[in-house]
Amino acid sequence: QALLDAMRTLDGRRLLDCVHERSIVMCGDGAAACVLDAARALGAVSARVARYGTSADAGGDPGSTTGYAGIVIT
């Protein structure tokens, strides 16, 4: 949830801080942070979660899941 909140606020630094403080493994965390900061610099004012799911939703092991989020930046 904290990662999604950082994305919603277009705050790349907050996203990276969350990843490091919580020892979250996130593929492309640096790239995601750059996108958030660049979008804000280019005039974006908000982001919303279009869809969120986990590998458990697709029949994976619920004890070890990977999360996936689609974010719409406007």
C-alpha positions, 0 to 999 in steps of 0.5 A: 500500500505504501508504494501505491501511495507514493505513486499516487502522489507522484513522489519518486523519492518517497517510492525509493525510501519506501522500497529501502526502508521496508526491504521491498523487492521491486523490479524497476524501482529506479525507473518508476521513481524517474517516471514519477518525477518526470511526469510531475516535472512535465505537469502531471498532477495526479496518478491513480491505480487502474488495477492491482493484483498479485500472483496469488490472484492467478493461482500462485502460492498465497504465501509467496506473492508478487504484486502488479499494479497498473498506474494511470498518470494524468 
